[in-house]
Amino acid sequence: MFSLDYRTLSQVMRQFRYTGIFRAKLAVAQRQIGEGFIELQVSEGTICACFFIPAQGHVQKWESWEAQLMQLGTLDWEQITSSSLLQLPAASPEQHSIDVASHTMLLSATELSRWPPLYRRVYSLIDGKRQLSEIAFMLNKSLQEVAGVMDDLYHRGLIRF
């Protein structure tokens, strides 16, 4: 998670050539826009699109987002693996984010020893609380690598989101 203002966030994205979807939650206190989420679609450090997804769920594309985002100050940004445009944000804070996984079954050490090292490490860090971004950070791997492993584990029925 990045706690940054828009200007600093855009500099970091450009410098590190990030690609993905970045989301920030707007609190009730930010009434000039309302409660909901802001999503930035980024490709190799360039922001391609900005969307606002209010609590009611109807998506609004912002054409001139820079001025609006600069007025909001520091927000908590996270890189996510899928867009809220496809899957609306959780209605309550108790619900898990889409990129939090838990095991559907526990495997023995013998079974795990047959897996590639990255699969073993990702599987061992899945606990129902850690987000994909945390696991990637802990393993010093890209979000895409870890998301690929988690996607494979999901399709094998070994984890759930």
C-alpha positions, 0 to 999 in steps of 0.5 A, a space after each residue: 500500500 502506498 500513502 501518497 498524494 497524486 503528484 508523488 504517486 504519478 512520479 513513482 509510477 513513471 519512475 518504476 514503470 508500474 503497470 496495473 490497476 491502482 485503487 484508493 478508497 475515499 472516506 465519508 469525510 471527502 464529501 466533495 466527491 463522495 464515498 467510494 473508490 478511485 481506480 487508475 489504470 496504469 501502463 508502463 508508468 503512464 496513467 491511461 484512465 481514471 474511474 470513480 466507483 461510488 458506494 452505489 456502484 455506478 461507474 464514472 469515468 473521469 476525463 480530467 482527473 489530475 485536478 480532482 485527485 490533486 485536491 484530495 491530498 494523500 490517499 492510501 493506494 494499493 495495486 490490485 489484480 482485477 478492476 472494481 469495474 468488473 467486480 464491485 468493491 465489498 459493501 462492508 469493511 469486514 469482507 475480504 478484498 478480491 486478492 486475499 486468499 485462503 486454503 481450501 485444504 492443507 497439504 502435507 510436507 511431502 505433497 508440497 515438496 513436489 512443487 516448484 519453490 515459488 509455488 511452495 513459498 506462495 502457498 505457505 504465505 496464504 493465510 486468509 489475511 495477507 493480500 497478494 501485494 503483501 505476499 509479492 513484497 515478502 517474496 520480492 516477486 512481481 505481482 504478476 508472478 504471484 498472481 499467476 501462481 495464485 490463479 493456478 492454485 485457485 484453478 486446482 481447487 487448493 485456494 479460494 478468494 
